[in-house]
Amino acid sequence: MTERATAAQALRTADVVILGGGPAGLAAARLLNQRGLTPRVLERDASPHARSQGGSLDLAEQGGQLALREMGLDRKFEELARPLGQRLCLMDPDGTVRLDVDDSAGEYRPEIDRVQLRRLLIDALPPETITWGAEVSGVTPLKGGRHRVSLADGRRLDADLVIAADGIRSRARPLVTAEQPAYSGITFIHADVRDPGPGSFVARHTGEGALQALGDDKAILAQRAADRSVRVYFAVRTAEDPARVQGERFGDPASVRERLRETFAGWSPDLLGVLDEIDGDFAYWPLYGMPAHQRWHQHSGITLLGDAAHVMPPFSGEGVNMALLDAVELVHALFSPAHATIDEAITVFERGMLDRMAGAVLDTGAAGELLLNPAGTAPLLTHFTAAAER
Ligand SMILES: Cc1cc2nc3c(=O)[nH]c(=O)nc-3n(C[C@H](O)[C@H](O)[C@H](O)COP(=O)(O)OP(=O)(O)OC[C@H]3O[C@@H](n4cnc5c(N)ncnc54)[C@H](O)[C@@H]3O)c2cc1C
């Protein structure tokens, strides 16, 4: 009797190339590696330390934490995670505290710095898995569902399966869908207070967790990092600046400070004091999102994961959770005996992922409206009260 073909069998001899060494790509690499495959990760950064990864992420029980368990990295995560990061202080623009809660009685969503999560995932892979300084410039379909991946330095490699986890500006996305991320109308300008002094109003109210000062369709959001620094986001509704790209440093902190003082005129001097405490440069971070309901066209030997598939504004804190869950669900589908081919497994994975993401994209839009609205903290307080009564 002949054995029924499965996607897993086809994978045994397949060249698997993963674009991007962010959370989604690294998680996919680890999960495939655990199953005996040797995928190759192509990462644009020159090294793990090439740029500040910034910010902290909270991992949900059924999202990031589930993925880390699957990867056998949950104990290491627990050593690094900060449960106290669940504390939240909600403030009016005049500095009045409207809510100061430790949400650890609710869902367990401990914080981890992005740099720590990335390091945890990198360290779990054989070093030769990741090619650093490998900027993908294009992906071209070949016959039989294979693809040629071209790098900016002229190198090329062919793959039986391309897993594109190369983030918001994915080079592979056009092979899968005509959808593109659209600007959300909201821009973050962020910077760090590396060493907050004992008198820092913002650091005190951020505590070990987060501060959200909301009003006039704007917000000042602050988060504590593991190294005790505080990352501050100034969130405004504004037109996109066509002269800048996401992540660009302004290079002129004095004029950014002045512009932010004008934008947040009338807000508490205590809150705005944080502008003088910021000791690095400011970065430009316009927020983009893919539509909740996407149409993907027929494709073979390629799929998208994480932000490449469904970047969304970060208001519900689900981006990294969804990215890690994508990796788990893709690898489950690829190794399910129910799927006879790699393409069949990919189709099943994508159907489930796009369904799941439709809800997540709508949720983050609703969360954004609660944070940036003319009535400031009132709608969020009403939301919390309603949630507590449910
Ligand atoms: C300000 C902000 C705060 C956030 N806060 C949260 C939060 O609290 N909780 C949460 O769950 N999510 C949060 N997110 C979202 C979360 O960061 C992302 O959803 C998550 O990082 C997606 O992971 P990814 O691996 O898909 O993409 P990325 O993290 O973008 O990784 C993509 C990788 O691909 C590499 N790459 C890109 N282009 C190329 C190329 N051409 N060639 C080779 N490599 C390439 C990049 O260098 C990068 O390493 C936040 C996002 C932002 C912007």
PDBQT file of the ligand as one rigid body, heavy atoms in Angstrom, charges set to zero:
ROOT
HETATM    1  C1  LIG A 401       4.605  51.851  18.208  1.00  0.00    +0.000 C 
HETATM    2  C2  LIG A 401       4.188  50.430  18.189  1.00  0.00    +0.000 A 
HETATM    3  C3  LIG A 401       3.843  49.776  19.358  1.00  0.00    +0.000 A 
HETATM    4  C4  LIG A 401       3.434  48.441  19.327  1.00  0.00    +0.000 A 
HETATM    5  N1  LIG A 401       3.040  47.848  20.490  1.00  0.00    +0.000 NA
HETATM    6  C5  LIG A 401       2.576  46.574  20.447  1.00  0.00    +0.000 A 
HETATM    7  C6  LIG A 401       2.135  45.905  21.643  1.00  0.00    +0.000 A 
HETATM    8  O1  LIG A 401       2.147  46.459  22.751  1.00  0.00    +0.000 OA
HETATM    9  N2  LIG A 401       1.690  44.630  21.527  1.00  0.00    +0.000 N 
HETATM   10  C7  LIG A 401       1.651  43.982  20.323  1.00  0.00    +0.000 A 
HETATM   11  O2  LIG A 401       1.207  42.824  20.278  1.00  0.00    +0.000 OA
HETATM   12  N3  LIG A 401       2.083  44.566  19.195  1.00  0.00    +0.000 NA
HETATM   13  C8  LIG A 401       2.542  45.841  19.228  1.00  0.00    +0.000 A 
HETATM   14  N4  LIG A 401       2.971  46.431  18.088  1.00  0.00    +0.000 N 
HETATM   15  C9  LIG A 401       2.938  45.679  16.827  1.00  0.00    +0.000 C 
HETATM   16  C10 LIG A 401       4.105  44.732  16.711  1.00  0.00    +0.000 C 
HETATM   17  O3  LIG A 401       5.309  45.412  16.945  1.00  0.00    +0.000 OA
HETATM   18  C11 LIG A 401       4.134  44.107  15.314  1.00  0.00    +0.000 C 
HETATM   19  O4  LIG A 401       2.849  43.665  14.972  1.00  0.00    +0.000 OA
HETATM   20  C12 LIG A 401       5.112  42.923  15.258  1.00  0.00    +0.000 C 
HETATM   21  O5  LIG A 401       6.429  43.380  15.461  1.00  0.00    +0.000 OA
HETATM   22  C13 LIG A 401       5.016  42.219  13.913  1.00  0.00    +0.000 C 
HETATM   23  O6  LIG A 401       6.044  41.287  13.792  1.00  0.00    +0.000 OA
HETATM   24  P1  LIG A 401       6.560  40.848  12.356  1.00  0.00    +0.000 P 
HETATM   25  O7  LIG A 401       7.646  39.868  12.597  1.00  0.00    +0.000 OA
HETATM   26  O8  LIG A 401       5.418  40.476  11.508  1.00  0.00    +0.000 OA
HETATM   27  O9  LIG A 401       7.132  42.180  11.688  1.00  0.00    +0.000 OA
HETATM   28  P2  LIG A 401       8.339  43.107  12.144  1.00  0.00    +0.000 P 
HETATM   29  O10 LIG A 401       8.450  43.181  13.607  1.00  0.00    +0.000 OA
HETATM   30  O11 LIG A 401       8.155  44.387  11.388  1.00  0.00    +0.000 OA
HETATM   31  O12 LIG A 401       9.621  42.362  11.569  1.00  0.00    +0.000 OA
HETATM   32  C14 LIG A 401       9.906  42.349  10.194  1.00  0.00    +0.000 C 
HETATM   33  C15 LIG A 401      11.384  42.033  10.028  1.00  0.00    +0.000 C 
HETATM   34  O13 LIG A 401      11.668  41.973   8.631  1.00  0.00    +0.000 OA
HETATM   35  C16 LIG A 401      12.836  42.721   8.344  1.00  0.00    +0.000 C 
HETATM   36  N5  LIG A 401      12.699  43.220   6.971  1.00  0.00    +0.000 N 
HETATM   37  C17 LIG A 401      11.857  44.177   6.522  1.00  0.00    +0.000 A 
HETATM   38  N6  LIG A 401      12.018  44.364   5.210  1.00  0.00    +0.000 NA
HETATM   39  C18 LIG A 401      12.977  43.487   4.823  1.00  0.00    +0.000 A 
HETATM   40  C19 LIG A 401      13.593  43.204   3.564  1.00  0.00    +0.000 A 
HETATM   41  N7  LIG A 401      13.240  43.859   2.455  1.00  0.00    +0.000 N 
HETATM   42  N8  LIG A 401      14.532  42.239   3.525  1.00  0.00    +0.000 NA
HETATM   43  C20 LIG A 401      14.902  41.543   4.655  1.00  0.00    +0.000 A 
HETATM   44  N9  LIG A 401      14.362  41.790   5.870  1.00  0.00    +0.000 NA
HETATM   45  C21 LIG A 401      13.406  42.748   5.946  1.00  0.00    +0.000 A 
HETATM   46  C22 LIG A 401      12.839  43.834   9.374  1.00  0.00    +0.000 C 
HETATM   47  O14 LIG A 401      14.153  44.349   9.576  1.00  0.00    +0.000 OA
HETATM   48  C23 LIG A 401      12.305  43.104  10.615  1.00  0.00    +0.000 C 
HETATM   49  O15 LIG A 401      13.326  42.497  11.355  1.00  0.00    +0.000 OA
HETATM   50  C24 LIG A 401       3.397  47.736  18.101  1.00  0.00    +0.000 A 
HETATM   51  C25 LIG A 401       3.779  48.382  16.906  1.00  0.00    +0.000 A 
HETATM   52  C26 LIG A 401       4.150  49.719  16.957  1.00  0.00    +0.000 A 
HETATM   53  C27 LIG A 401       4.501  50.404  15.660  1.00  0.00    +0.000 C 
ENDROOT
TORSDOF 0
